[in-house]
Structure formats: structure tokens, C-alpha cells
Amino acid sequence: MKVGVIGLGYVGLTLSIASALRGIKIYGIENNSATLESIQGGKAHFYEPFIDELLQLCIDRNFFVSKTFEKGQDLDAFIITIGTPLIGDDKKVNYQFLLSSLDALAACYTGKEVVILRSTISVGTTRKIVLPYLSKISGLPESKIKVAFCPERTIEGKAIEELYSLPQVIGANNSESFEMASLFFKTLTDSIIQVPSLEMAELVKLFNNTYRDVHFAMGNAFNEIAQSFGIDGYSAIEAANKGYKRSNIGLPGYVGGPCLEKDPYILSENMPNHNGKNFIINSRKYNESLEDSTLNWVKSNYSPKAIIGISGLAFKGIPETSDLRGSVAVNIARKIVLAGFKVALHDFTAKNEELADLNLGEVSTDFFELVEKAETVLIMNNSKRYLNIDKSKLEKVIGSAKYTIFDSWNILPQEIKNIEALDIKTLGNYKILEHDE
């Protein structure tokens, strides 16, 4: 097959590499010049284990990149992987990027190709927006258009691995569209799940991410409930889960990223008002409330003259990623700055220039430098690299005076916690300690 991929961000690039390595000829387009130049040079513009080595195996062999498709270029399929950001206070989806991506394929789209959407969209969008648009640019009736929705469900840090192992869900507008989409995805995985409509496939993606958001919201709510009784929430949840197979309560933690921060809003966009919608939105807002809760802790414990260190700006630490999109840590850093504090930033994976581009504060080259310059440090993700912090070096930097680290994910190893001068607070106990003080 010869496949055009529109958008070479995280989703588009990993899918392109995985497909090209299986023998499919991929023609990717990307309008960001810096991103395009980086890919052409065999280097991804984000962190993913071994991605550069894999990219170099296929670039200019089975994987070709440019800014636009050639006029009349003969392809079998187009795959749209662009982002769908939210806009406005009511957090509606901005479909301008989706429409622009459809325009981008107009140079060589004839109607014989199947158009596959991987972008997250509200239920009904493929049928109500994409089908009419493709009909318009091709001159064909909607009944002749071939389109499928195949949700992207990989986790950052294991994307290429999961493209070869996860089932691929396919919803299509007719049998020919399904067969063409299935032909492509069968080169990646033997597990194809056919659903009876475009709308069901759209819903599957939204269900997957919204389920995780709600699951984590329950853990955060239980944590707060435990604290209202003067009990460490983290420990209580661990005890409830231990050895009890029917309990998998999420541990308290920040919930963000490019999907979980927006997919509950996308799911609710076309949903009639009922208790299900309220439940989803209230869960999302509960997770968002941790941002102001953390800000209030900082404000109640430090003067605005203090430098607040923030480590772990990438939206998650396991699997490791450099992605700052939808990062709760970035949101909290912005709020701390707006409250009049200075911040210093550090991340094990995100590039220092990316952190500097946030324009929030000084960037520290390592964790110890951050501790040295900041009055306190907030550890905001659960990167395993915190497990390898040198105890003796940290003791030397801290000295004998009491020093507080807000270890939100309770990731620091016990030997670090045993440092006499170190005062550790976690999401499981910080409200209790604040109340006690």
C-alpha cells in the first residue's frame, strides 16, 4: 500500500515509522518547518525510546516526508492524525485543523482512496463534517466516499510497541471502506475489531480516555475523604488494594496530558444533558481542582519572595515522555507565577530549551541545582529517575536546615526519605499537615 499521513506529531510519526518498518510506503506531510527538518535528518522532535534509531531505518526508504502532497500523487489511503484542541471557556473542539488537513489532501484525492481518521473528535463528526467535506472536494456523492474512524489508543513511551500489539478498532461508512482500512492495519496487528458505525468507533476512543480520567478522579476523591478523617490517603488506598483483587483504586495524583485533559469535554460536547454528562464533567473538574489546591498549599507555606522549584514538567513519568502538552505541572507553575512567586524548572526528559520556551522561570540543568536555588521543590510526575537520586549528594546540597520536598507521587525511595533534614509531603498527607500546622 501507499499511504499519505497528514500531520507528523506524536501520533502521526509513530504510526508512520511502525507502518514503514512493515513494508508500507508512507508519504507524510508536516507544515511545521522545524519538525519537518528534524524528521528529514532522522531525528524525532520528541522523546520516545529508540525512535531515532527506528526512524533512521526507514526515512527515505519506505518513509518520505514533505510539506505537501504532489498534485496527482497516487495513493491508496490517507490517514489524518492532527490534534483537536479545545477553545473557549466552554471548551469546545476547534475543527479548523481538521478542515485544513482535508484541504491538504485535495491535491491528489480522487475519491478512490479511503480516508482514515485517528484524531479525537466528538461523536458524529466523521459523518456530519468529514463526509460532506470529502464529497465537496472530490465532486462525488457522499455514498461513494470511503471513510473510516480508527482511534489511536497508544500510550506515550510505548507507542510503536503498542501499535504492533493493541487491537485496532475500525468503524467505517461502508464495507469497502472497512476492507481498505483493515488491509492497512492488518500489517500492524492481527487483532481487528470491527464496530458497526463511525459513531461507535468515535465513542470507543472517548470511552477509553474518559474512563481513565474518572478512575483517577475516584482515587483523588478517596484521598481527600481519608484526609478529612485525619488519615493519610495514599496509605489508606494502598491498604484497600493490597491483596484484594476486586479493588484497584487509583492512587492520588495529577491527571493531565494531551488526551485526558480534553477527551471528557469532547465526549460531552454533543451529549444531551443528563446525569451521565454531569458525572463525567464533575470528575474532570475534580482532577483539575488539584491545581488550585497545590497552589494554595504553596501560598500558605511560603512568601512570594521564595523561589519555588518545580521538577517533572512532562505530563507523566511512566512510561517516560518529554511531552509538555496538557501538563498539570505547567499549569501549576503558571498559577504560582501569577500569584507573584518566582519558579525554577527541571525535567529529566524534556529539553531545557523547551522548558525555557515556557517563559516561566530559570531552568536547572539537574535536580541538585534546582534544590540549591529553590526554597522548596515540588516533584510533579512519577519518573523512575527520582529513584536514582544520590542520597549523599542531596544531603550535601540540603545541609542541616530543614528542607521540604513536595513529593506529590510519593516516588522518592525510602533512603531519601530517611534524610534527617528532609521534610517530605505527598498528596496523601499534605492537607493533613497543613491543617495540623
NORCOR-V699352 format. One record per residue. N is the residue number from 1. PSI is psi as a letter, one per 40 degrees, with the letter a starting at -180 (NA if undefined). NEAR is the number of other C-alpha atoms within 8 Angstrom. D_LAST is the distance of its C-alpha to the last C-alpha in Angstrom with 2 decimals. Layout:
# NORCOR-V699352
N	PSI	NEAR	D_LAST
N	PSI	NEAR	D_LAST
This chain:
# NORCOR-V699352
1	i	8	65.68
2	h	11	64.93
3	h	13	61.61
4	h	12	60.04
5	h	15	56.25
6	h	15	54.77
7	h	14	51.50
8	f	13	50.53
9	a	8	46.76
10	d	7	44.80
11	d	9	46.65
12	d	14	50.06
13	d	10	50.16
14	d	11	49.09
15	d	10	51.54
16	d	12	54.28
17	d	13	53.90
18	d	12	53.78
19	d	13	56.89
20	d	13	58.80
21	e	10	58.32
22	e	8	60.03
23	e	7	63.05
24	h	11	62.39
25	h	11	63.27
26	h	14	60.26
27	h	13	60.65
28	i	14	57.25
29	i	14	56.70
30	h	14	53.74
31	e	8	53.70
32	h	6	50.98
33	d	8	53.08
34	d	6	50.48
35	d	10	49.71
36	d	13	53.44
37	d	8	54.25
38	d	11	51.61
39	d	12	52.94
40	d	9	56.51
41	e	6	55.58
42	f	11	54.29
43	h	11	50.57
44	i	11	48.03
45	e	7	45.66
46	i	8	42.65
47	h	12	41.48
48	h	10	42.86
49	h	6	43.96
50	e	6	47.63
51	d	11	48.30
52	d	9	50.09
53	d	8	52.42
54	d	9	53.23
55	d	13	53.76
56	d	9	56.20
57	d	8	58.22
58	e	12	59.04
59	h	11	58.86
60	e	6	62.38
61	c	7	63.70
62	e	12	62.53
63	h	14	59.79
64	h	10	60.84
65	i	11	58.62
66	a	10	59.49
67	d	9	58.42
68	i	8	60.79
69	i	12	63.16
70	i	7	66.83
71	h	6	69.09
72	e	7	70.86
73	h	8	68.79
74	h	6	69.60
75	i	11	66.52
76	d	10	65.99
77	i	13	62.44
78	h	14	59.66
79	h	12	55.98
80	h	15	53.44
81	f	14	49.99
82	i	14	48.53
83	i	8	45.00
84	g	12	44.39
85	i	7	41.49
86	i	9	39.98
87	i	9	40.52
88	i	6	39.45
89	d	4	36.63
90	e	5	38.30
91	f	8	38.23
92	i	10	41.90
93	h	11	43.70
94	h	9	45.61
95	e	7	48.98
96	d	6	50.53
97	d	10	49.97
98	d	11	51.60
99	d	8	54.60
100	d	8	54.92
101	d	12	55.04
102	d	10	57.85
103	d	8	59.69
104	d	10	59.34
105	e	10	61.39
106	d	9	64.08
107	d	11	66.15
108	e	12	67.18
109	h	10	66.17
110	e	6	69.29
111	e	11	68.00
112	d	8	69.22
113	i	11	65.85
114	h	15	62.88
115	h	11	59.73
116	h	13	56.58
117	h	12	53.19
118	e	12	50.04
119	i	11	47.74
120	h	11	45.22
121	i	9	46.64
122	i	13	46.39
123	h	11	48.74
124	e	9	52.28
125	d	9	52.05
126	d	11	54.58
127	d	9	57.18
128	d	8	56.59
129	d	8	56.01
130	d	9	57.13
131	d	12	60.38
132	d	10	61.78
133	d	9	60.84
134	d	12	62.63
135	d	12	65.58
136	d	8	65.75
137	e	7	65.76
138	d	10	68.21
139	e	6	70.53
140	i	9	70.43
141	i	7	69.68
142	d	9	66.28
143	d	4	68.08
144	e	7	69.17
145	i	13	65.78
146	h	14	64.06
147	i	12	60.28
148	i	16	57.58
149	h	14	53.83
150	g	13	52.39
151	h	15	48.58
152	h	8	46.88
153	e	5	44.29
154	i	9	43.64
155	h	8	40.29
156	h	9	39.69
157	e	11	40.18
158	f	11	42.86
159	d	10	44.91
160	d	10	48.36
161	d	7	47.95
162	d	10	47.00
163	d	12	49.84
164	e	9	52.16
165	d	8	50.46
166	i	9	48.93
167	i	9	51.21
168	h	11	52.30
169	h	11	52.29
170	h	16	55.21
171	h	16	55.99
172	i	14	59.16
173	e	11	61.40
174	i	7	64.50
175	d	7	65.78
176	d	7	66.97
177	d	13	63.55
178	d	13	61.97
179	d	8	64.58
180	d	10	64.11
181	d	12	60.30
182	d	10	60.62
183	d	8	63.09
184	d	9	60.53
185	d	10	57.57
186	e	10	59.75
187	e	9	60.04
188	d	12	56.30
189	i	13	55.82
190	e	7	57.98
191	h	8	55.57
192	h	12	56.32
193	h	8	54.98
194	h	7	57.17
195	i	10	55.71
196	e	7	58.09
197	i	9	56.87
198	d	15	55.17
199	d	10	52.62
200	d	11	51.62
201	d	15	51.10
202	d	16	48.91
203	d	11	46.90
204	d	9	46.49
205	d	12	44.66
206	d	13	42.32
207	d	9	41.73
208	d	8	40.82
209	d	12	38.06
210	d	13	36.77
211	d	8	36.58
212	d	9	34.26
213	d	14	32.05
214	d	11	31.83
215	d	10	31.30
216	d	15	28.26
217	d	12	26.93
218	d	11	27.10
219	d	13	25.00
220	d	13	22.32
221	d	9	22.55
222	d	10	22.41
223	d	17	19.29
224	d	9	17.55
225	d	9	19.20
226	d	12	17.96
227	d	14	14.30
228	e	8	15.02
229	e	6	15.95
230	f	7	12.90
231	h	10	15.32
232	h	12	15.49
233	d	16	17.98
234	d	12	19.80
235	d	8	20.63
236	d	11	21.69
237	d	14	24.05
238	d	9	25.47
239	d	7	26.26
240	d	9	27.88
241	d	11	30.07
242	h	6	31.05
243	e	4	34.76
244	g	7	34.98
245	d	6	37.38
246	e	4	36.89
247	h	7	33.26
248	f	6	32.32
249	h	11	29.00
250	h	10	27.77
251	i	11	24.64
252	i	13	22.01
253	i	9	22.95
254	i	8	24.19
255	h	11	27.68
256	a	11	30.09
257	i	14	33.27
258	e	9	36.66
259	d	9	37.38
260	d	13	34.38
261	d	11	33.03
262	d	10	36.35
263	d	12	38.41
264	d	15	36.82
265	d	10	37.76
266	d	13	41.22
267	d	14	41.73
268	e	12	40.92
269	d	8	43.10
270	e	8	46.33
271	h	7	44.89
272	i	6	45.77
273	h	6	42.91
274	i	6	41.97
275	d	6	39.04
276	d	6	39.37
277	d	11	38.82
278	d	9	35.78
279	d	8	34.32
280	d	12	34.84
281	d	11	33.50
282	d	8	30.42
283	d	12	29.62
284	d	13	30.09
285	d	8	27.91
286	d	10	25.13
287	d	13	25.29
288	d	9	25.42
289	e	8	22.25
290	d	9	20.23
291	d	10	21.20
292	d	9	19.50
293	d	8	16.42
294	d	9	16.22
295	d	11	17.12
296	d	8	14.35
297	d	9	11.79
298	d	9	13.80
299	d	9	14.06
300	e	6	10.42
301	e	6	9.87
302	i	7	13.42
303	i	7	16.14
304	e	10	19.43
305	e	6	21.15
306	i	10	19.50
307	h	13	21.69
308	h	13	20.16
309	h	16	22.15
310	h	15	23.21
311	h	14	25.22
312	g	16	27.20
313	d	15	28.71
314	i	16	31.44
315	e	17	30.70
316	i	13	30.75
317	d	12	31.13
318	h	9	33.25
319	i	10	36.16
320	i	11	35.69
321	i	16	36.53
322	e	11	36.49
323	h	11	36.35
324	e	11	34.02
325	h	8	35.31
326	e	11	32.82
327	h	15	29.98
328	d	12	26.52
329	d	13	25.34
330	d	10	27.86
331	d	9	26.77
332	d	12	23.11
333	d	11	24.41
334	d	9	26.52
335	d	9	23.75
336	d	13	21.60
337	d	11	24.77
338	d	7	25.52
339	e	7	22.12
340	e	7	23.36
341	i	13	21.97
342	i	12	24.34
343	i	15	24.41
344	i	16	26.26
345	i	14	27.76
346	i	17	28.98
347	i	12	30.69
348	d	8	32.80
349	d	9	35.51
350	i	14	35.68
351	i	8	37.92
352	d	11	36.48
353	d	6	38.86
354	d	8	37.49
355	d	12	33.95
356	d	11	35.42
357	e	6	37.23
358	d	6	33.96
359	f	6	33.76
360	d	10	29.98
361	a	9	29.56
362	i	8	30.80
363	h	10	31.71
364	i	11	31.02
365	d	8	33.80
366	i	9	31.65
367	d	9	28.12
368	d	9	28.01
369	d	9	29.07
370	d	16	26.24
371	d	13	23.63
372	d	9	25.47
373	e	9	25.48
374	i	13	22.04
375	d	11	18.64
376	i	12	17.27
377	h	14	19.36
378	h	12	19.18
379	h	13	21.68
380	e	13	23.14
381	i	14	26.04
382	f	12	27.12
383	h	13	29.95
384	e	9	31.26
385	e	7	31.56
386	d	10	27.91
387	e	8	29.18
388	e	6	31.49
389	h	8	29.19
390	h	6	30.49
391	d	9	27.99
392	d	6	29.67
393	d	8	29.89
394	d	10	26.22
395	d	10	25.35
396	d	7	27.75
397	d	9	26.32
398	d	13	22.69
399	a	7	23.74
400	e	5	21.72
401	i	6	18.74
402	h	8	15.52
403	h	10	16.07
404	h	10	14.23
405	h	12	16.54
406	g	11	15.79
407	g	14	18.52
408	d	13	18.88
409	e	12	21.87
410	f	7	20.82
411	d	11	24.08
412	h	9	23.53
413	i	8	25.56
414	d	6	24.32
415	d	7	25.78
416	d	9	23.59
417	d	10	20.46
418	e	7	21.69
419	h	9	21.55
420	d	4	19.68
421	e	11	18.21
422	h	12	17.15
423	h	9	13.70
424	h	9	14.69
425	i	12	13.03
426	i	11	15.46
427	d	15	16.20
428	d	13	15.94
429	e	13	12.29
430	d	9	10.49
431	d	9	9.83
432	d	12	8.60
433	d	8	6.08
434	d	8	5.24
435	d	6	5.45
436	d	5	3.77
437	NA	4	0.00
